Amino acid sequence: MSDSVENLTEATFDDTVAAPGAPVVVDFWADWCGPCKMIAPILDEIADEQGDSVKITKLNVDENPSIAQRFGVMSIPTILVFRDGEVDKRIVGAKGKAQLLEEIGL
């Protein structure tokens, strides 16, 4: 995982997604999820390349189930894009880099 990607927990989630400035991308994932492993290096690349315009984060749904439940995450990978603390976009399933960049809005 890139140093540019932050792992979130129940303790850090709300403060991180509510931070003003760049949009916050939260990748809801789990160790056992194959498609999650497929998009992880893509998100690392985006974090390294676009770090000034977006914050890429990850949230393990097995370790933080209450947050996944709060946002209705029923399948993974699910990516939520937060702007000013509110969900702006929901992306479900593995996507290629170009499609992720487009859907995130970069």
Z-matrix of the N, CA and C atoms (Angstrom, degrees):
N
C 1 1.450
C 2 1.527 1 108.67
N 3 1.300 2 115.18 1 139.73
C 4 1.459 3 122.44 2 179.41
C 5 1.527 4 110.30 3 -66.67
N 6 1.333 5 115.47 4 148.20
C 7 1.466 6 119.93 5 174.64
C 8 1.520 7 111.31 6 -65.93
N 9 1.340 8 116.85 7 -16.64
C 10 1.461 9 121.76 8 -179.24
C 11 1.524 10 112.66 9 -80.44
N 12 1.337 11 117.39 10 -11.16
C 13 1.464 12 121.96 11 -178.59
C 14 1.526 13 108.93 12 -99.64
N 15 1.323 14 116.16 13 128.84
C 16 1.466 15 121.56 14 -177.93
C 17 1.524 16 110.13 15 -101.96
N 18 1.327 17 116.17 16 132.83
C 19 1.462 18 121.36 17 173.38
C 20 1.516 19 108.75 18 -84.03
N 21 1.321 20 116.41 19 126.64
C 22 1.459 21 121.19 20 179.64
C 23 1.523 22 110.59 21 -98.86
N 24 1.331 23 115.12 22 155.72
C 25 1.460 24 122.72 23 174.31
C 26 1.529 25 107.18 24 -133.00
N 27 1.311 26 115.94 25 175.91
C 28 1.465 27 119.20 26 176.65
C 29 1.533 28 110.70 27 -59.05
N 30 1.323 29 116.76 28 -31.35
C 31 1.465 30 120.59 29 -178.16
C 32 1.524 31 112.66 30 -74.48
N 33 1.345 32 118.04 31 -29.23
C 34 1.465 33 120.67 32 -174.93
C 35 1.522 34 114.06 33 -105.82
N 36 1.314 35 117.49 34 -12.42
C 37 1.465 36 121.28 35 -171.22
C 38 1.526 37 113.31 36 -58.56
N 39 1.320 38 117.90 37 -57.37
C 40 1.468 39 120.92 38 -172.47
C 41 1.527 40 112.37 39 -61.09
N 42 1.325 41 117.56 40 -43.84
C 43 1.460 42 119.97 41 179.44
C 44 1.525 43 111.63 42 -64.51
N 45 1.327 44 116.68 43 -37.94
C 46 1.459 45 120.21 44 -177.96
C 47 1.520 46 111.53 45 -68.16
N 48 1.337 47 117.92 46 -48.07
C 49 1.468 48 119.23 47 -176.32
C 50 1.530 49 111.87 48 -73.80
N 51 1.313 50 118.23 49 -19.72
C 52 1.467 51 121.32 50 179.86
C 53 1.523 52 112.68 51 -88.77
N 54 1.328 53 117.29 52 -6.39
C 55 1.464 54 120.38 53 -176.82
C 56 1.531 55 110.27 54 -62.64
N 57 1.320 56 116.29 55 136.43
C 58 1.461 57 119.35 56 178.44
C 59 1.530 58 110.68 57 -70.26
N 60 1.314 59 115.28 58 160.44
C 61 1.462 60 119.29 59 176.71
C 62 1.511 61 111.87 60 109.46
N 63 1.320 62 114.85 61 -135.91
C 64 1.462 63 121.91 62 -174.65
C 65 1.526 64 111.21 63 -61.93
N 66 1.334 65 116.73 64 150.21
C 67 1.464 66 119.01 65 175.15
C 68 1.530 67 110.55 66 -61.10
N 69 1.330 68 115.57 67 151.63
C 70 1.464 69 121.85 68 178.88
C 71 1.522 70 107.98 69 -112.14
N 72 1.321 71 115.52 70 122.05
C 73 1.457 72 122.62 71 178.12
C 74 1.519 73 107.67 72 -98.96
N 75 1.340 74 116.70 73 124.25
C 76 1.462 75 121.04 74 179.25
C 77 1.526 76 108.18 75 -114.62
N 78 1.329 77 115.52 76 118.30
C 79 1.458 78 123.02 77 177.06
C 80 1.529 79 107.56 78 -93.62
N 81 1.332 80 116.74 79 110.46
C 82 1.465 81 121.90 80 175.42
C 83 1.530 82 106.36 81 -85.02
N 84 1.338 83 116.92 82 119.95
C 85 1.463 84 121.59 83 -171.47
C 86 1.526 85 110.76 84 -145.89
N 87 1.346 86 115.20 85 175.21
C 88 1.468 87 122.47 86 173.76
C 89 1.530 88 108.53 87 -150.14
N 90 1.334 89 116.09 88 155.45
C 91 1.468 90 121.16 89 -179.13
C 92 1.520 91 112.96 90 -59.19
N 93 1.318 92 117.81 91 -33.76
C 94 1.463 93 122.47 92 -174.10
C 95 1.530 94 113.06 93 -85.22
N 96 1.298 95 118.37 94 -1.39
C 97 1.467 96 123.04 95 -173.46
C 98 1.528 97 111.19 96 -90.87
N 99 1.327 98 116.91 97 110.93
C 100 1.466 99 122.03 98 179.45
C 101 1.523 100 113.67 99 -60.02
N 102 1.349 101 118.53 100 -51.70
C 103 1.468 102 119.06 101 178.88
C 104 1.534 103 112.97 102 -60.72
N 105 1.339 104 117.19 103 -29.42
C 106 1.469 105 120.56 104 176.83
C 107 1.528 106 109.85 105 -63.45
N 108 1.334 107 115.57 106 -40.88
C 109 1.462 108 120.35 107 179.10
C 110 1.523 109 110.95 108 -67.57
N 111 1.330 110 117.02 109 -29.24
C 112 1.464 111 120.66 110 179.28
C 113 1.530 112 111.48 111 -69.53
N 114 1.321 113 118.01 112 -38.36
C 115 1.468 114 119.00 113 -176.38
C 116 1.530 115 113.10 114 -89.32
N 117 1.330 116 117.94 115 -13.17
C 118 1.473 117 120.24 116 -178.40
C 119 1.530 118 112.63 117 -55.48
N 120 1.348 119 119.49 118 -48.70
C 121 1.472 120 117.78 119 -179.89
C 122 1.531 121 112.66 120 -66.79
N 123 1.320 122 117.22 121 -27.90
C 124 1.466 123 120.73 122 177.56
C 125 1.527 124 109.38 123 -67.60
N 126 1.329 125 116.64 124 -44.37
C 127 1.462 126 120.30 125 178.08
C 128 1.532 127 110.99 126 -65.08
N 129 1.341 128 117.05 127 -35.74
C 130 1.463 129 120.51 128 175.46
C 131 1.527 130 110.44 129 -60.24
N 132 1.331 131 116.54 130 -45.18
C 133 1.467 132 121.23 131 178.64
C 134 1.520 133 111.29 132 -61.02
N 135 1.324 134 115.97 133 -45.86
C 136 1.465 135 120.02 134 180.00
C 137 1.528 136 110.01 135 -61.42
N 138 1.326 137 116.79 136 -42.08
C 139 1.464 138 120.62 137 178.93
C 140 1.525 139 111.14 138 -61.13
N 141 1.326 140 116.70 139 -42.84
C 142 1.465 141 120.69 140 -179.30
C 143 1.528 142 111.78 141 -69.29
N 144 1.328 143 116.76 142 -38.96
C 145 1.465 144 121.49 143 -175.57
C 146 1.523 145 113.71 144 -84.29
N 147 1.339 146 117.70 145 -33.23
C 148 1.464 147 121.93 146 -172.30
C 149 1.529 148 112.44 147 -116.97
N 150 1.316 149 117.03 148 20.69
C 151 1.461 150 121.93 149 -173.29
C 152 1.516 151 115.56 150 -54.96
N 153 1.333 152 116.97 151 -25.74
C 154 1.461 153 119.05 152 179.44
C 155 1.521 154 112.80 153 -79.85
N 156 1.333 155 116.74 154 -22.74
C 157 1.466 156 119.41 155 -174.82
C 158 1.520 157 113.89 156 -108.42
N 159 1.329 158 118.15 157 -6.01
C 160 1.461 159 121.72 158 179.96
C 161 1.530 160 109.03 159 -156.56
N 162 1.334 161 116.11 160 149.05
C 163 1.464 162 121.13 161 175.12
C 164 1.527 163 107.31 162 -109.99
N 165 1.325 164 116.86 163 120.14
C 166 1.462 165 122.35 164 -179.70
C 167 1.527 166 108.34 165 -97.86
N 168 1.339 167 115.88 166 127.85
C 169 1.462 168 121.45 167 179.46
C 170 1.527 169 109.37 168 -133.65
N 171 1.331 170 115.55 169 164.98
C 172 1.462 171 122.02 170 178.25
C 173 1.522 172 108.80 171 -131.95
N 174 1.336 173 115.30 172 145.42
C 175 1.456 174 120.69 173 176.66
C 176 1.525 175 108.14 174 -133.97
N 177 1.332 176 116.44 175 117.33
C 178 1.462 177 121.56 176 179.05
C 179 1.533 178 108.26 177 -76.33
N 180 1.339 179 116.51 178 117.34
C 181 1.469 180 120.55 179 -175.39
C 182 1.522 181 112.38 180 -70.67
N 183 1.321 182 117.80 181 -26.21
C 184 1.467 183 119.70 182 178.13
C 185 1.522 184 111.44 183 -71.77
N 186 1.330 185 116.59 184 -33.03
C 187 1.464 186 121.06 185 -178.89
C 188 1.534 187 112.20 186 -88.77
N 189 1.335 188 117.14 187 -18.53
C 190 1.468 189 121.94 188 -176.17
C 191 1.531 190 110.83 189 -135.51
N 192 1.338 191 117.79 190 58.57
C 193 1.468 192 120.13 191 -172.93
C 194 1.526 193 114.44 192 -64.77
N 195 1.315 194 118.03 193 -28.07
C 196 1.465 195 118.76 194 -176.54
C 197 1.530 196 111.79 195 -67.57
N 198 1.327 197 117.12 196 -32.86
C 199 1.468 198 119.28 197 178.74
C 200 1.521 199 110.01 198 -72.58
N 201 1.323 200 116.97 199 -42.15
C 202 1.465 201 119.93 200 177.24
C 203 1.526 202 109.93 201 -59.51
N 204 1.312 203 116.83 202 -42.12
C 205 1.460 204 121.38 203 179.26
C 206 1.530 205 110.77 204 -65.99
N 207 1.314 206 116.96 205 -41.79
C 208 1.464 207 122.12 206 -179.49
C 209 1.531 208 112.32 207 -57.94
N 210 1.336 209 116.40 208 -34.49
C 211 1.456 210 120.48 209 -178.25
C 212 1.528 211 112.91 210 -102.45
N 213 1.327 212 116.73 211 12.24
C 214 1.452 213 121.03 212 175.11
C 215 1.513 214 114.62 213 64.54
N 216 1.331 215 116.44 214 33.44
C 217 1.463 216 120.43 215 178.84
C 218 1.523 217 107.61 216 -78.17
N 219 1.331 218 115.33 217 109.33
C 220 1.459 219 120.97 218 -176.28
C 221 1.525 220 112.45 219 -104.21
N 222 1.337 221 117.22 220 -22.61
C 223 1.461 222 121.09 221 177.29
C 224 1.520 223 108.16 222 -139.88
N 225 1.323 224 114.52 223 154.21
C 226 1.451 225 119.11 224 -179.52
C 227 1.520 226 109.21 225 -127.73
N 228 1.308 227 118.64 226 151.32
C 229 1.456 228 125.30 227 1.96
C 230 1.533 229 112.23 228 -74.27
N 231 1.303 230 114.93 229 140.69
C 232 1.463 231 122.73 230 168.88
C 233 1.522 232 106.02 231 -123.79
N 234 1.316 233 115.23 232 132.90
C 235 1.460 234 121.22 233 178.00
C 236 1.520 235 107.50 234 -115.74
N 237 1.325 236 115.79 235 125.85
C 238 1.456 237 121.21 236 174.08
C 239 1.518 238 108.45 237 -110.17
N 240 1.325 239 115.58 238 134.73
C 241 1.459 240 121.36 239 176.79
C 242 1.523 241 107.23 240 -106.28
N 243 1.325 242 115.72 241 118.98
C 244 1.467 243 121.95 242 -179.46
C 245 1.519 244 109.54 243 -102.80
N 246 1.315 245 115.54 244 134.37
C 247 1.466 246 122.26 245 171.63
C 248 1.528 247 106.27 246 -126.90
N 249 1.311 248 115.55 247 123.04
C 250 1.465 249 121.51 248 -179.00
C 251 1.528 250 112.02 249 54.05
N 252 1.326 251 117.03 250 39.44
C 253 1.455 252 122.37 251 175.30
C 254 1.516 253 115.54 252 82.01
N 255 1.326 254 117.56 253 -2.34
C 256 1.465 255 121.63 254 -178.87
C 257 1.520 256 110.51 255 -112.54
N 258 1.341 257 116.73 256 145.32
C 259 1.458 258 120.63 257 176.69
C 260 1.524 259 108.48 258 -68.24
N 261 1.317 260 115.29 259 121.90
C 262 1.464 261 121.89 260 -179.98
C 263 1.525 262 110.63 261 -100.46
N 264 1.347 263 116.15 262 -36.34
C 265 1.470 264 120.46 263 -178.61
C 266 1.514 265 109.69 264 -145.62
N 267 1.340 266 114.69 265 152.28
C 268 1.462 267 122.79 266 176.17
C 269 1.521 268 106.90 267 -128.68
N 270 1.323 269 116.03 268 125.05
C 271 1.459 270 122.60 269 179.08
C 272 1.519 271 106.87 270 -121.45
N 273 1.319 272 116.95 271 121.76
C 274 1.466 273 120.69 272 -177.83
C 275 1.525 274 108.75 273 -115.04
N 276 1.332 275 116.01 274 131.29
C 277 1.455 276 121.44 275 177.43
C 278 1.516 277 112.06 276 98.00
N 279 1.325 278 114.65 277 164.31
C 280 1.463 279 120.84 278 179.83
C 281 1.519 280 109.48 279 -75.60
N 282 1.311 281 115.99 280 138.61
C 283 1.459 282 122.97 281 179.31
C 284 1.523 283 108.23 282 -134.33
N 285 1.319 284 116.06 283 160.31
C 286 1.450 285 121.22 284 173.99
C 287 1.518 286 110.49 285 -77.05
N 288 1.317 287 116.52 286 169.63
C 289 1.457 288 121.44 287 -176.08
C 290 1.529 289 112.09 288 -60.76
N 291 1.323 290 117.58 289 -48.27
C 292 1.465 291 120.39 290 -178.16
C 293 1.525 292 111.50 291 -60.35
N 294 1.327 293 116.34 292 -42.49
C 295 1.462 294 120.05 293 -179.33
C 296 1.531 295 110.80 294 -68.08
N 297 1.335 296 117.08 295 -40.04
C 298 1.473 297 120.13 296 176.99
C 299 1.518 298 111.19 297 -62.29
N 300 1.324 299 117.20 298 -46.18
C 301 1.465 300 120.12 299 178.56
C 302 1.516 301 111.37 300 -58.21
N 303 1.321 302 115.67 301 -42.59
C 304 1.468 303 120.00 302 -179.90
C 305 1.535 304 110.85 303 -65.96
N 306 1.321 305 116.88 304 -45.99
C 307 1.460 306 119.58 305 -177.20
C 308 1.532 307 112.18 306 -70.09
N 309 1.319 308 117.21 307 -32.16
C 310 1.465 309 120.56 308 176.77
C 311 1.520 310 109.70 309 -71.09
N 312 1.320 311 115.58 310 -30.30
C 313 1.462 312 120.01 311 179.29
C 314 1.511 313 113.36 312 99.99
N 315 1.340 314 116.35 313 30.34
C 316 1.475 315 120.46 314 -179.89
C 317 1.507 316 110.69 315 -105.93
